[in-house]
């Protein structure tokens, strides 16, 4: 059986962004578990316009070629880990915009978060969890919160995230919980697909 695929979404597009560091760190930690196929998905590689589609992706096809490429990449994944910077007590506009450009591609998949900022990105993550529920995702409880003091030590003193034992433990706990949910949800989605295909074959035979 193939390993579940997890996309680590780099949730900031600013110059000199911090987001690449937690993305690389959590991707390595997830790969080290040996149970997940992990890919880093960078929003910079998907320069999405501000959402201005005539209809929601929940109800129709988007017109943007970049958005279609974005949706195709999301569709390949079984779950996601988002890096979450906190801007004015919420997630980045780039990340929220990217979330809005898809819908079925998020459905019935697990979501986890690595936040950073004044309170470890906690307020941004809480908003992202609400978005995830609306997108029919399963946001897990465990998360990683890189506080501002730790952030400064990493940026100014050359520390790495793995130098902080409590962050390393939080990351491992989150990966363990994510792994349980991604396996359960993947099995359920596969069962739904098999049932739909069987029903379709049955109708074909009747005809």
C-alpha positions as CSV (number, residue, x, y, z in Angstrom):
1,X,0.0,0.0,0.0
2,X,1.3,3.4,-0.9
3,X,2.0,6.0,1.8
4,X,-0.5,8.8,2.4
5,X,0.6,12.0,0.7
6,X,1.0,15.1,2.8
7,X,1.5,18.6,1.3
8,X,3.3,21.1,3.5
9,X,2.0,24.4,2.4
10,X,4.3,27.4,2.8
11,X,1.7,30.0,3.8
12,X,3.6,33.2,3.2
13,X,5.0,34.8,0.0
14,X,6.8,37.8,1.5
15,X,10.5,38.5,0.7
16,X,12.8,37.3,3.6
17,X,9.9,35.2,4.9
18,X,10.4,32.9,7.9
19,X,7.9,30.4,6.6
20,X,10.5,28.3,4.7
21,X,12.2,27.3,7.9
22,X,9.2,25.7,9.7
23,X,8.1,24.1,6.4
24,X,11.5,22.4,5.9
25,X,11.7,21.4,9.5
26,X,8.2,19.8,9.8
27,X,8.6,18.1,6.4
28,X,11.8,16.5,7.6
29,X,10.1,15.4,10.8
30,X,7.2,14.0,8.9
31,X,9.5,12.1,6.5
32,X,11.4,10.7,9.5
33,X,8.3,8.9,10.7
34,X,8.6,6.6,7.7
35,X,4.8,6.6,7.2
36,X,4.2,9.6,5.0
37,X,5.1,10.7,1.5
38,X,5.8,14.4,2.1
39,X,6.0,17.3,-0.5
40,X,6.5,21.0,0.2
41,X,4.0,23.1,-1.7
42,X,5.1,26.8,-2.0
43,X,2.5,29.5,-2.7
44,X,5.2,31.4,-4.6
45,X,5.0,28.7,-7.2
46,X,1.3,29.4,-7.6
47,X,0.9,33.2,-8.1
48,X,-2.9,33.2,-7.7
49,X,-4.8,36.4,-8.4
50,X,-7.1,37.9,-5.8
51,X,-10.2,35.7,-5.8
52,X,-12.6,37.2,-8.3
53,X,-14.2,34.1,-9.8
54,X,-17.9,34.3,-11.0
55,X,-18.7,31.2,-8.9
56,X,-17.3,29.5,-5.8
57,X,-15.1,26.4,-6.6
58,X,-17.7,24.5,-4.5
59,X,-20.1,25.0,-7.4
60,X,-18.2,25.4,-10.6
61,X,-14.8,25.4,-12.5
62,X,-12.5,28.4,-12.0
63,X,-11.2,30.3,-15.0
64,X,-7.6,31.0,-13.7
65,X,-5.0,28.6,-15.2
66,X,-2.9,29.0,-12.1
67,X,-5.8,28.1,-9.9
68,X,-6.5,25.0,-12.0
69,X,-2.8,24.0,-11.5
70,X,-3.2,24.7,-7.8
71,X,-6.3,22.6,-7.6
72,X,-4.6,19.7,-9.4
73,X,-1.7,19.8,-6.9
74,X,-4.1,19.8,-3.9
75,X,-6.0,16.9,-5.4
76,X,-2.9,14.7,-5.3
77,X,-2.6,15.1,-1.5
78,X,-4.3,13.1,1.3
79,X,-3.7,15.8,3.9
80,X,-1.9,19.1,4.6
81,X,0.3,20.9,7.1
82,X,0.1,24.7,6.8
83,X,2.7,27.1,8.0
84,X,0.8,30.0,9.6
85,X,2.3,33.4,10.0
86,X,0.1,35.8,12.0
87,X,-0.7,39.2,10.5
88,X,-3.0,41.5,12.4
89,X,-4.4,38.5,14.4
90,X,-5.1,36.4,11.4
91,X,-3.5,34.3,8.7
92,X,-1.8,35.8,5.7
93,X,-4.0,37.1,2.9
94,X,-2.0,34.9,0.4
95,X,-2.9,31.8,2.3
96,X,-6.6,32.6,2.8
97,X,-6.8,33.5,-0.9
98,X,-5.2,30.2,-1.9
99,X,-7.7,28.3,0.4
100,X,-10.6,30.0,-1.3
101,X,-9.4,28.9,-4.7
102,X,-10.3,25.3,-4.0
103,X,-13.1,23.3,-2.4
104,X,-13.6,19.6,-3.3
105,X,-9.8,19.3,-3.3
106,X,-9.8,20.0,0.5
107,X,-12.9,17.8,1.4
108,X,-12.5,14.9,3.8
109,X,-8.7,15.5,4.3
110,X,-6.7,16.2,7.4
111,X,-5.2,19.7,8.3
112,X,-2.4,20.5,10.7
113,X,-0.6,23.7,11.5
114,X,2.8,25.1,12.4
115,X,2.3,28.7,13.6
116,X,4.7,31.5,14.5
117,X,4.5,35.0,15.9
118,X,3.7,36.8,19.1
119,X,1.6,34.0,20.5
120,X,2.9,31.3,18.2
121,X,0.4,32.0,15.5
122,X,-2.4,30.7,17.7
123,X,-4.9,33.3,16.6
124,X,-4.2,32.7,12.9
125,X,-4.4,29.0,13.4
126,X,-7.8,29.3,15.1
127,X,-9.2,31.2,12.1
128,X,-7.6,28.6,9.7
129,X,-9.3,25.8,11.6
130,X,-12.7,27.5,11.1
131,X,-11.9,27.8,7.3
132,X,-10.9,24.1,7.3
133,X,-14.3,23.0,8.8
134,X,-16.2,25.0,6.2
135,X,-14.1,23.3,3.5
136,X,-15.1,19.9,5.0
137,X,-11.6,19.2,6.3
138,X,-10.6,17.6,9.6
139,X,-8.3,20.0,11.6
140,X,-6.5,18.2,14.3
141,X,-6.0,19.4,17.8
142,X,-2.2,19.2,18.1
143,X,-0.2,22.0,16.5
144,X,3.2,23.6,16.8
145,X,3.5,27.2,18.1
146,X,6.8,29.0,17.6
147,X,6.7,31.9,20.1
148,X,8.3,35.2,19.4
149,X,11.3,34.7,21.6
150,X,12.1,31.4,19.8
151,X,11.5,33.1,16.5
152,X,14.1,35.8,17.4
153,X,16.6,33.2,18.5
154,X,16.3,31.4,15.2
155,X,16.5,34.5,13.1
156,X,19.1,36.5,15.0
157,X,21.2,33.9,16.9
158,X,21.4,31.1,14.3
159,X,19.3,28.6,16.3
160,X,17.3,26.0,14.5
161,X,13.8,24.9,15.4
162,X,15.1,21.4,16.4
163,X,17.3,23.1,19.0
164,X,14.2,23.6,21.1
165,X,13.2,20.2,22.7
166,X,9.6,21.3,23.4
167,X,9.1,22.3,19.7
168,X,10.6,19.0,18.5
169,X,8.2,17.1,20.8
170,X,5.3,19.2,19.7
171,X,6.1,18.5,16.1
172,X,6.4,14.7,16.7
173,X,3.1,14.7,18.6
174,X,1.4,16.6,15.8
175,X,2.8,14.2,13.2
176,X,1.6,11.2,15.1
177,X,-1.9,12.6,15.4
178,X,-1.9,13.6,11.7
179,X,-0.8,10.2,10.7
180,X,-3.7,8.5,12.5
181,X,-6.2,10.8,10.9
182,X,-4.8,10.7,7.4
183,X,-4.9,6.9,7.3
184,X,-8.4,6.8,8.6
185,X,-9.7,9.5,6.2
186,X,-7.9,8.0,3.2
187,X,-9.4,4.6,4.0
188,X,-12.9,6.1,4.2
189,X,-12.4,8.1,0.9
190,X,-11.1,5.0,-0.8
191,X,-14.2,3.0,0.4
192,X,-16.5,5.8,-0.9
193,X,-14.8,5.7,-4.3
194,X,-15.0,1.9,-4.5
195,X,-18.7,2.0,-3.6
196,X,-19.4,4.6,-6.2
197,X,-17.6,2.7,-8.9
198,X,-19.5,-0.5,-7.9
199,X,-22.8,1.3,-8.1
200,X,-21.9,2.7,-11.5
201,X,-20.9,-0.7,-12.8
202,X,-24.2,-2.1,-11.6
203,X,-26.1,0.6,-13.5
204,X,-24.1,-0.2,-16.6
205,X,-25.0,-3.9,-16.4
206,X,-28.7,-3.0,-15.9
207,X,-28.7,-0.9,-19.1
